[in-house]
Structures are given as C-alpha cells and as structure tokens.
C-alpha cells in the first residue's frame, strides 16, 4: 500500500499536536520508565484503562521495580493481581522479572526482537515497550489502532493483519516523535474513534479520513453461553476448607472446593452470584457441605484473619464476603467428632 509523504507528514503533525494538548493523564505516562511501561502494557491487555489505573498504582507501590517483583512469591503476585483477570499476565510478568534479574542484570531489553523472546510478550507489546519506553522507531497495532486504520483508509473487513502492520510502519515518524505518535493513535482509537460510533467532530484527522463517520466492520458477538458452577462451603471450628487450583485460569489461587451437582450432600444453598468470563455467563452456587465429605489431598483450613492475604478468584471472594454479610447465615455446621444433633457454632468470615 502506498501512502503519500505529504499525507504522512500532515497526519503526524496533527496527531502530535492533539496528543500534546489532550492526552489523558495516566500514571504510567508520568513515570515513563521501562518497568512502568512493561507493567502497564501487560495490565492493559484485554482490559479497559479505567479498570487498570487503581491496580497499577497498588502494584507499583507493592513492586516498585523488577528486583522487588522477582523477590516476591507467586502467591503475593497473584494476590496483587486478583480481580484484574487473565492471570497468565501476572505469572508472565513474574517470570520476566526473575529472568531479567537472574540473567540480565535486572534490565529490560530495548530491541523488539529481544523483547519478543520474553514470556507473554507478543509483537504489539514488544513494539509498545520499544517505542514508549526506549524511543525506538517501532510500529504497533492494537485493537484501537486496527479500528482507526480501517476507517482512516476505508479498508475492507478482510484486510489481513500483516497489511495493518505495514501501514503502521509506513506512518512512523522519526524516533524522537515515535512514542507520542503511537500513543496518539491508540488514544484516538480509544476515546474518539470508538467501536460503536466515531466522534468525528473531535477527531484531529477527520478531514483526512476516507470513511468519515462510518463504522468499522466487525463481527457481531453472540449472546454469552450460560453455565453453572457448584462450590462447597465446608466449615470446621470456624475455619473454612480451601483447595489450591492446580491448572486453568486460576492456577496458583486458593478457592472453595468445586464439585459436580449431586456429588456431595447438599446441606442448603448459601449463596448464588453471576459473573462473566470471556464468552460465558457463569452462575456460581455455593452450598454448605459436611466437612467429612471434603476431597482428600491438598488443601488447608483457613481462618477469616488469613483470608485477605491469600489469592482467591474474585467470584469466590465475593461469595465469601456476601456470605459473611447475610443475616440469616446458618449458625451451626457439623463438627469433627460431633454426634447426631451436635454442632459447632459458625463464626462469620470476612468481617
């Protein structure tokens, strides 16, 4: 694809002017060091900016540099990430920190090729770190830039991703302006050239756009698939039985025991809540269960005082918090060694 030099220059001039005046004040832009860019880019993968800000500030307070992150346990890392979702990102950040501290003097590489060798770093993240943190002349294409390019150049829906990366590379200004240029493209796509409707009057390049006011082609998402999960609330002497999640998205977390409906004695539903994950809408139902029916194997009894320090899946923590607030929470559950009719008082958790 050919793009005239005059068009490229005009586009860059407008992007830079718009960004200097209207760029959002985001915490990772104030820091602007390689580690802060690395953390923010991992957090922003598939997550809205508004949701990331609070997590970013807490993370940087707890793990201010690669060395602090490398020294932390996986449990500490996951607890700090809890609620942000897509937990492989946290595990990969932890792996990167340990790798760089152990083998590279705690320094993040600046070349795209070297960055792409790090765990969880793809082409986009490598380009973002190289340009935003090191001022390298590196292109990037995220979902916002993709949509902006489709509209700006009136590209057909079937345009291959390789073509979009070619365009991004063609549009790059000098290294001195590359970081602001890339940031402006992403921010216009996020705040002005939005998915449902483009706010053309606010766009600094609207008169250069070949599909001014048009929508980007996209595939309509279907309704989420509904499913149900069952968890057991097992209490003994005021403590709750938790089990480690060995695989899947919650690997490394502690959670209520999961079971198939009907496999354990149902002593009554305690809590029900819904949450979304990718294309699923999940109903989590928590039942009381007899402690003697708990799974054998790895697990631990946890007091309410220990819960805040443990990484728990957000739905499970929400369920436990909700249970603790219920005024009609059953006050007695089976106790070890208790005979028929005997019980131990249940102490609400999370207060």
C-alpha positions as CSV (number, residue, x, y, z in Angstrom):
1,X,0.0,0.0,0.0
2,X,1.3,3.4,-1.0
3,X,0.8,6.4,1.3
4,X,2.0,9.8,0.1
5,X,4.7,11.5,2.0
6,X,2.6,14.7,2.3
7,X,-0.3,12.7,3.9
8,X,2.1,11.0,6.4
9,X,3.6,14.3,7.4
10,X,0.2,16.0,7.9
11,X,-1.1,13.0,9.8
12,X,1.9,13.0,12.2
13,X,1.7,16.8,12.7
14,X,-1.9,16.6,13.7
15,X,-1.5,13.6,15.9
16,X,1.4,15.1,17.9
17,X,-0.4,18.4,18.3
18,X,-3.6,16.7,19.5
19,X,-1.6,14.4,21.9
20,X,0.4,17.3,23.5
21,X,-2.9,19.1,24.3
22,X,-5.4,16.4,25.1
23,X,-3.5,13.3,26.1
24,X,-5.1,11.6,29.2
25,X,-3.1,12.0,32.5
26,X,-2.3,8.4,33.2
27,X,0.1,7.2,36.0
28,X,2.4,5.2,33.7
29,X,2.9,8.2,31.5
30,X,4.1,10.2,34.5
31,X,6.8,7.5,35.3
32,X,7.8,6.8,31.7
33,X,10.5,4.2,32.6
34,X,10.8,0.8,31.0
35,X,9.4,-1.1,34.0
36,X,6.3,1.1,34.3
37,X,5.7,0.7,30.6
38,X,6.1,-3.1,30.9
39,X,3.6,-3.3,33.8
40,X,1.0,-1.0,32.2
41,X,1.2,-2.8,28.8
42,X,0.6,-6.2,30.5
43,X,-2.3,-4.8,32.5
44,X,-3.9,-3.1,29.5
45,X,-4.0,-6.3,27.5
46,X,-7.7,-7.0,27.0
47,X,-8.6,-4.6,29.9
48,X,-10.0,-1.1,29.9
49,X,-7.8,1.8,31.0
50,X,-10.3,2.8,33.7
51,X,-10.1,-0.6,35.3
52,X,-6.3,-0.6,35.2
53,X,-5.4,2.7,37.0
54,X,-6.2,1.6,40.6
55,X,-4.4,-1.8,40.1
56,X,-1.4,-0.1,38.6
57,X,-0.9,2.3,41.5
58,X,-1.2,-0.6,44.0
59,X,1.1,-2.8,42.1
60,X,3.8,-0.2,41.8
61,X,3.6,0.6,45.5
62,X,4.0,-3.1,46.3
63,X,6.5,-4.0,43.5
64,X,8.3,-0.7,42.6
65,X,10.9,-2.4,40.3
66,X,11.9,-5.6,38.7
67,X,14.0,-6.6,41.7
68,X,11.1,-6.3,44.1
69,X,8.9,-8.3,41.8
70,X,11.5,-11.0,41.3
71,X,11.8,-11.5,45.1
72,X,8.0,-11.9,45.6
73,X,6.3,-15.3,45.8
74,X,3.8,-16.3,43.2
75,X,1.1,-16.1,45.8
76,X,1.9,-12.5,46.6
77,X,1.9,-11.6,42.9
78,X,-1.4,-13.3,42.2
79,X,-3.0,-11.6,45.3
80,X,-1.9,-8.2,44.0
81,X,-3.4,-9.0,40.6
82,X,-6.6,-10.5,42.0
83,X,-9.7,-9.1,40.2
84,X,-7.9,-7.9,37.1
85,X,-8.4,-11.3,35.4
86,X,-6.3,-13.1,32.7
87,X,-3.9,-14.2,35.4
88,X,-1.3,-15.6,32.9
89,X,-0.3,-12.0,32.5
90,X,0.7,-11.8,36.2
91,X,2.6,-15.1,36.0
92,X,4.5,-13.9,32.9
93,X,5.4,-10.6,34.5
94,X,6.8,-12.5,37.5
95,X,8.7,-14.8,35.2
96,X,10.1,-11.9,33.3
97,X,11.3,-10.2,36.5
98,X,13.1,-13.3,37.7
99,X,14.6,-14.0,34.3
100,X,15.9,-10.4,33.9
101,X,17.3,-10.2,37.4
102,X,19.0,-13.5,37.2
103,X,20.5,-13.3,33.8
104,X,20.4,-9.7,32.5
105,X,21.3,-7.5,35.5
106,X,17.7,-6.5,36.1
107,X,17.5,-4.6,32.8
108,X,14.7,-4.8,30.2
109,X,16.0,-5.1,26.6
110,X,15.2,-2.3,24.2
111,X,15.1,-4.2,20.9
112,X,11.8,-5.6,19.6
113,X,13.5,-8.9,18.7
114,X,14.8,-9.4,22.3
115,X,11.5,-8.2,23.9
116,X,9.6,-10.8,21.8
117,X,11.6,-13.6,23.4
118,X,10.2,-12.7,26.9
119,X,7.3,-14.7,28.3
120,X,3.9,-13.3,27.3
121,X,5.4,-10.6,25.1
122,X,4.0,-10.6,21.5
123,X,4.5,-8.3,18.6
124,X,2.3,-5.5,19.9
125,X,3.7,-5.5,23.4
126,X,7.2,-5.5,22.1
127,X,6.5,-2.6,19.8
128,X,4.8,-0.7,22.6
129,X,7.7,-1.1,25.1
130,X,10.4,-0.4,22.5
131,X,8.7,2.8,21.3
132,X,7.2,4.1,24.5
133,X,10.0,3.2,26.9
134,X,13.1,3.4,24.7
135,X,12.0,5.8,21.9
136,X,12.7,3.2,19.3
137,X,11.1,3.6,15.8
138,X,8.8,0.6,16.3
139,X,5.3,0.2,15.0
140,X,2.4,-1.2,16.9
141,X,-1.2,-2.3,16.2
142,X,-3.7,-3.0,18.9
143,X,-7.5,-3.2,18.7
144,X,-7.9,0.6,18.7
145,X,-5.3,1.2,16.1
146,X,-6.8,-1.5,13.9
147,X,-10.2,0.1,14.0
148,X,-8.7,3.6,13.3
149,X,-6.8,2.3,10.3
150,X,-9.9,0.5,8.9
151,X,-11.8,3.8,9.0
152,X,-9.0,6.2,8.1
153,X,-8.1,4.2,4.9
154,X,-11.6,2.7,4.3
155,X,-10.1,-0.8,4.4
156,X,-12.3,-3.9,3.7
157,X,-13.1,-6.1,6.6
158,X,-11.0,-8.9,5.3
159,X,-7.8,-6.8,5.3
160,X,-5.0,-9.1,6.7
161,X,-3.3,-8.1,9.9
162,X,0.1,-8.0,8.0
163,X,-1.3,-5.2,5.9
164,X,-2.2,-3.2,9.0
165,X,1.3,-3.6,10.4
166,X,2.7,-2.4,7.1
167,X,0.6,0.7,7.3
168,X,1.7,1.3,10.9
169,X,5.4,1.0,9.8
170,X,4.9,3.4,6.9
171,X,3.3,6.0,9.1
172,X,6.1,6.1,11.7
173,X,7.8,9.5,12.1
174,X,11.4,9.8,13.4
175,X,12.4,8.1,16.6
176,X,12.1,11.4,18.5
177,X,8.3,11.5,17.9
178,X,7.5,7.8,17.7
179,X,6.3,7.4,21.3
180,X,3.9,10.3,21.1
181,X,2.8,9.2,17.6
182,X,2.0,5.6,18.7
183,X,0.3,6.8,21.9
184,X,-1.9,9.3,19.9
185,X,-3.0,6.6,17.5
186,X,-4.1,4.3,20.4
187,X,-5.7,7.1,22.4
188,X,-7.8,8.5,19.4
189,X,-9.0,4.9,18.8
190,X,-9.9,4.5,22.4
191,X,-11.5,7.9,23.1
192,X,-12.6,9.3,19.8
193,X,-12.8,6.7,17.0
194,X,-14.8,4.4,19.2
195,X,-16.3,1.0,18.2
196,X,-20.0,1.9,18.1
197,X,-19.7,5.4,16.8
198,X,-16.8,7.7,15.7
199,X,-16.9,11.1,17.2
200,X,-15.6,12.8,14.1
201,X,-16.0,16.5,15.2
202,X,-13.4,15.7,18.0
203,X,-11.0,13.9,15.7
204,X,-7.9,15.8,14.6
205,X,-7.6,13.8,11.4
206,X,-11.3,13.6,10.4
207,X,-10.8,15.5,7.1
208,X,-8.1,13.0,6.1
209,X,-10.4,10.1,6.8
210,X,-11.8,8.2,3.8
211,X,-14.8,6.9,5.8
212,X,-15.6,9.9,8.0
213,X,-18.5,8.9,10.3
214,X,-18.5,5.3,9.2
215,X,-18.4,2.3,11.4
216,X,-15.6,-0.2,11.3
217,X,-16.6,-3.6,10.0
218,X,-16.9,-6.1,12.8
219,X,-18.5,-9.4,13.7
220,X,-21.5,-9.2,15.9
221,X,-20.9,-11.0,19.1
222,X,-23.5,-13.6,20.1
223,X,-25.2,-13.9,23.4
224,X,-22.9,-15.4,26.2
225,X,-23.2,-19.1,26.9
226,X,-24.8,-19.7,30.3
227,X,-23.3,-22.3,32.6
228,X,-23.3,-23.2,36.3
229,X,-20.6,-24.0,38.8
230,X,-21.1,-25.6,42.2
231,X,-18.8,-24.9,45.2
232,X,-18.8,-26.3,48.7
233,X,-18.7,-24.2,51.9
234,X,-17.0,-26.6,54.4
235,X,-16.5,-25.2,57.9
236,X,-14.8,-26.7,60.9
237,X,-14.2,-24.9,64.2
238,X,-14.9,-21.6,62.5
239,X,-12.4,-22.2,59.7
240,X,-13.0,-22.8,56.0
241,X,-11.6,-25.5,53.9
242,X,-9.8,-24.2,50.7
243,X,-8.1,-26.1,48.0
244,X,-5.4,-24.9,45.5
245,X,-6.3,-24.6,41.9
246,X,-3.7,-26.7,40.0
247,X,-4.5,-25.6,36.5
248,X,-6.6,-23.4,34.3
249,X,-7.0,-19.6,34.6
250,X,-6.9,-19.8,38.5
251,X,-3.7,-21.8,38.8
252,X,-1.9,-20.7,41.9
253,X,-5.1,-19.5,43.6
254,X,-6.9,-20.9,46.6
255,X,-10.6,-21.5,46.2
256,X,-13.7,-23.2,47.6
257,X,-13.8,-26.9,46.6
258,X,-15.6,-27.3,43.3
259,X,-17.8,-30.3,42.6
260,X,-20.5,-31.6,40.3
261,X,-24.0,-31.1,41.4
262,X,-25.3,-34.1,43.4
263,X,-21.8,-35.4,44.2
264,X,-21.8,-34.0,47.8
265,X,-24.5,-33.9,50.4
266,X,-26.4,-30.7,49.9
267,X,-26.9,-29.0,53.3
268,X,-28.5,-26.0,51.8
269,X,-27.7,-23.2,49.3
270,X,-25.8,-20.4,51.0
271,X,-25.0,-18.0,48.1
272,X,-25.6,-17.6,44.4
273,X,-23.9,-15.0,42.2
274,X,-23.2,-14.5,38.5
275,X,-20.0,-13.4,36.7
276,X,-18.7,-13.1,33.1
277,X,-15.6,-14.7,31.7
278,X,-14.8,-14.4,28.0
279,X,-18.0,-15.6,26.2
280,X,-19.5,-17.3,29.2
281,X,-22.0,-16.1,31.9
282,X,-21.4,-18.2,34.9
283,X,-23.7,-18.8,37.8
284,X,-21.7,-19.7,40.9
285,X,-23.8,-21.6,43.5
286,X,-22.3,-22.2,47.0
287,X,-23.7,-25.0,49.1
288,X,-23.0,-25.9,52.7
289,X,-21.4,-29.4,52.8
290,X,-20.3,-31.8,55.5
291,X,-16.6,-31.4,56.3
292,X,-16.2,-35.2,56.3
293,X,-17.0,-35.2,52.6
294,X,-14.2,-32.9,51.6
295,X,-11.8,-34.1,49.0
296,X,-8.8,-35.9,50.3
297,X,-5.5,-34.5,49.2
298,X,-4.0,-31.0,49.2
299,X,-5.9,-28.2,50.9
300,X,-5.9,-26.2,54.1
301,X,-8.2,-24.9,56.8
302,X,-8.2,-21.1,56.7
303,X,-9.4,-18.6,59.4
304,X,-11.1,-15.4,58.5
305,X,-8.0,-13.5,59.6
306,X,-5.9,-15.3,57.0
307,X,-8.2,-14.8,54.0
308,X,-7.2,-11.2,53.0
309,X,-3.6,-12.3,52.4
310,X,-4.5,-15.3,50.1
311,X,-5.1,-15.0,46.4
312,X,-8.7,-16.1,45.7
313,X,-10.7,-16.0,42.5
314,X,-12.8,-12.8,42.6
315,X,-16.1,-14.7,42.4
316,X,-15.1,-16.9,45.4
317,X,-14.0,-13.9,47.4
318,X,-17.3,-12.1,46.5
319,X,-19.2,-15.1,47.6
320,X,-17.4,-15.4,50.9
321,X,-17.9,-11.6,51.5
322,X,-21.6,-12.0,50.7
323,X,-22.0,-15.0,53.0
324,X,-20.4,-13.1,55.8
325,X,-22.9,-10.3,55.5
326,X,-26.0,-12.5,55.4
327,X,-28.1,-12.0,58.5
328,X,-29.7,-15.4,58.1
329,X,-26.4,-17.3,57.8
330,X,-26.9,-20.7,59.4
331,X,-25.2,-20.7,62.8
332,X,-24.3,-24.3,63.0
333,X,-22.4,-26.8,60.9
334,X,-21.2,-30.3,61.6
335,X,-18.2,-30.5,63.8
336,X,-15.4,-33.2,63.8
337,X,-16.4,-35.9,66.3
338,X,-19.9,-34.4,66.8
339,X,-22.6,-37.0,67.2
340,X,-26.1,-36.7,65.8
341,X,-27.7,-33.4,66.7
342,X,-24.4,-31.9,67.9
343,X,-22.9,-28.9,66.1
344,X,-20.2,-26.2,66.4
345,X,-21.0,-22.5,66.1
346,X,-20.1,-21.0,62.8
347,X,-18.2,-17.7,63.0
348,X,-18.9,-15.4,60.0
349,X,-15.9,-14.6,57.9
350,X,-14.7,-11.5,56.3
351,X,-15.8,-9.0,59.0
